[in-house]
Structures are given as structure tokens and as C-alpha cells.
């Protein structure tokens, strides 16, 4: 619930309002609260009728360019405010959280990815871990494909997917087929 450690009202909710709203306030101190509330609503808007790739592209643009919110001033004139969601040039200005084993509900099923990385309450990273003796491609074929089908709302926001068995790690994106996942280079 809202008083819980993640601040979600339901397990279907993938944005973390308890982290998102304070981050929006901190990143946009000059904007009125109404602009931040409208930005939160737009970010959380249901995109289930879009293809996952289209929804992801739309969110990417908002993350990159900011979210435009129209508001009326006291004289009734409309002003468009740009709400910043992430501070790209100063990473330390953002809020980071790595959630382990967080339950996410889809329309029919509930899933629990190994790790979800949040920036300002937005789930940008998914990490799926397998045992060291398992083939890394199993994480792609079994887990990742299942997550995309059963909890697609998690991938509207996703920027990066890491699959690892402890010995090997591959990095890719929402739309990348297995052969386009790249080896995570180690020092």
C-alpha cells in the first residue's frame, strides 16, 4: 500500500510514487505542484493499447526531453511547463533504488523479476539472474519473454536489460532479439 516501503497502491503499479513525486519536486523546484501532479498522471497513463516498443519509445522521449504540461495562469492564459524527469548531466542529483524480488501483477499473472533498478521512481533497469550452471540464453528465452508477455507495463519505462548467470552477462534492450544482446565486458 501507499504506506509500504515502495509506496505502491497495487502490485500492478510499476512507478514508485513515494520516490517519483519527491524527485519531481526536487528536480523542478520552480514549478507549481499542479504541474508535477499532471506530469505524474501522464507518466502513469495506461499504454496497454500501444505496442510495447511504441510505449517504450514514447516514455524514452519524455525521459530525454522532459514532459510538457499545459497549465492556465491566474489570468486564464495557457502556459506550457517542461517537467524534468531525470537529470542526465548530474547523475548524483537523481534518486536511485535497486529492488530485489519485487512482485509485479499483470492482467492474468504475477511475476517477480530478480532486480529492478529505479531512477527517480521510474523502472529503467531489469536484471534477471540465473544459476552459474544455467545457460544464459535461458534467462532470455524463459524469463524475459515471459515477463514481456505477462507484465508488459514494466517495459514501457525500461531502458536496459541485463541477463546474467554469474559467469557471463549480456546487455540488451526491450526489442533486441537474443543475438543482439551484447556481452557485458569485465575489467
C-alpha positions in Angstrom: 0.0 0.0 0.0 0.9 3.7 -0.1 2.5 3.4 3.4 4.6 0.5 2.4 8.3 0.7 1.6 7.7 1.2 -2.2 4.6 3.4 -1.9 2.6 1.4 -4.5 -1.1 1.2 -4.2 -1.2 -2.2 -6.0 1.4 -4.7 -7.3 0.3 -3.7 -10.9 1.8 -0.3 -10.4 5.4 -0.1 -11.6 6.2 3.5 -10.9 7.1 4.3 -7.3 5.1 7.4 -6.3 6.8 7.7 -2.9 10.1 8.2 -4.8 8.8 9.8 -8.0 6.9 12.7 -6.5 9.7 13.9 -4.2 12.2 13.6 -7.1 9.9 15.7 -9.4 9.7 18.3 -6.7 13.5 18.3 -6.2 14.3 18.4 -9.9 11.6 21.1 -10.7 11.5 23.4 -7.7 10.1 26.4 -9.6 7.1 24.5 -11.0 3.7 24.5 -9.3 2.5 21.3 -7.6 -0.3 21.0 -10.2 2.3 20.7 -13.0 4.0 17.9 -11.1 0.7 16.1 -10.4 -0.2 16.3 -14.1 3.3 15.0 -15.1 2.9 12.1 -12.7 -0.5 11.3 -14.2 0.8 11.4 -17.8 3.8 9.2 -16.9 1.5 6.7 -15.2 -1.1 6.8 -18.1 -2.2 3.3 -19.3 -0.3 2.5 -22.5 -1.6 -1.1 -22.8 -3.2 -0.5 -26.2 0.1 0.5 -27.7 2.7 -1.9 -28.9 5.4 -2.3 -26.1 8.0 -0.8 -28.4 5.8 2.3 -29.1 5.0 2.8 -25.5 8.7 2.4 -24.6 9.7 5.0 -27.3 7.1 7.4 -26.0 8.4 7.2 -22.5 12.0 7.5 -23.8 11.1 10.8 -25.3 9.6 12.0 -22.0 12.7 10.9 -20.1 15.0 12.6 -22.7 13.2 15.8 -23.4 11.0 16.3 -20.3 7.3 16.2 -20.0 5.3 19.1 -21.4 2.4 20.1 -19.1 -0.1 22.9 -20.1 -1.4 25.0 -17.2 -3.6 28.1 -17.0 -2.2 31.1 -15.2 -4.5 33.2 -12.9 -5.5 35.4 -15.9 -6.6 32.3 -17.9 -3.6 32.2 -20.3 -2.2 28.8 -21.0 1.4 28.2 -20.3 3.3 25.0 -21.1 5.8 23.9 -18.4 8.5 21.4 -19.0 8.8 18.9 -16.2 12.3 17.3 -15.9 12.1 13.6 -15.0 15.9 12.7 -14.9 19.0 14.9 -14.5 21.2 13.4 -17.1 24.2 15.7 -16.8 24.5 15.2 -13.0 23.6 11.6 -12.0 24.1 12.4 -8.3 21.0 14.7 -8.4 18.8 11.7 -9.1 17.3 9.1 -6.7 18.4 5.5 -7.2 16.8 2.3 -5.9 17.5 -1.3 -6.7 14.6 -3.5 -5.7 15.1 -7.3 -5.2 12.3 -9.7 -5.9 9.6 -7.1 -6.3 6.2 -8.6 -7.3 4.5 -7.1 -10.4 1.0 -8.1 -11.4 -0.2 -8.2 -15.0 -3.7 -8.8 -16.2 -3.6 -12.5 -15.6 -0.4 -13.4 -13.8 2.0 -12.1 -11.1 5.8 -12.2 -11.7 8.8 -11.4 -9.5 11.9 -10.3 -11.5 15.2 -10.7 -9.7 16.2 -7.0 -9.7 14.5 -3.8 -10.9 16.5 -0.6 -10.9 14.7 2.7 -10.4 15.8 6.2 -11.2 13.5 8.8 -9.5 10.9 6.0 -9.0 10.9 5.0 -12.7 11.9 1.4 -13.5 14.7 1.8 -16.0 16.7 -1.4 -15.4 15.7 -5.1 -15.3 18.2 -7.7 -14.2 17.4 -11.4 -14.5 19.8 -13.8 -12.8 20.3 -17.5 -13.3 22.5 -20.1 -11.6 26.1 -20.3 -12.8 25.5 -23.7 -14.3 22.5 -22.5 -16.4 22.8 -21.4 -20.0 22.5 -17.6 -20.1 20.1 -17.8 -23.1 17.6 -19.5 -20.8 17.1 -16.1 -19.0 16.2 -14.6 -22.3 14.0 -17.5 -23.7 12.2 -18.3 -20.5 12.1 -15.4 -18.1 12.4 -12.3 -20.2 10.0 -13.4 -22.8 7.5 -14.4 -20.1 7.9 -11.0 -18.4 7.2 -9.2 -21.6 4.0 -11.1 -22.1 2.7 -11.1 -18.5 3.9 -7.8 -17.1 4.3 -5.6 -20.1 3.7 -2.3 -18.2 7.2 -2.8 -16.6 8.8 -2.5 -20.1 7.1 0.8 -21.0 9.8 2.5 -19.0 12.7 0.1 -19.5 16.0 1.4 -20.8 18.3 -1.5 -20.1 18.1 -5.3 -19.6 20.9 -7.3 -18.0 20.8 -11.1 -18.0 23.5 -12.9 -16.0 24.4 -16.4 -14.7 27.3 -15.0 -12.6 29.9 -16.1 -15.1 28.5 -14.4 -18.2 26.4 -11.3 -18.5 24.5 -9.9 -21.6 23.0 -6.5 -22.0 20.2 -5.5 -24.4 17.0 -3.6 -24.9 13.3 -4.3 -25.0 13.1 -5.0 -28.7 16.5 -6.8 -29.1 16.4 -10.4 -30.2 18.9 -12.7 -28.3 21.5 -12.4 -31.0 21.6 -8.6 -30.5 22.3 -8.8 -26.7 25.9 -7.9 -26.2 28.4 -9.4 -23.8 28.9 -7.3 -20.7 32.6 -6.6 -20.7 34.5 -7.2 -17.5 37.7 -5.4 -16.4 
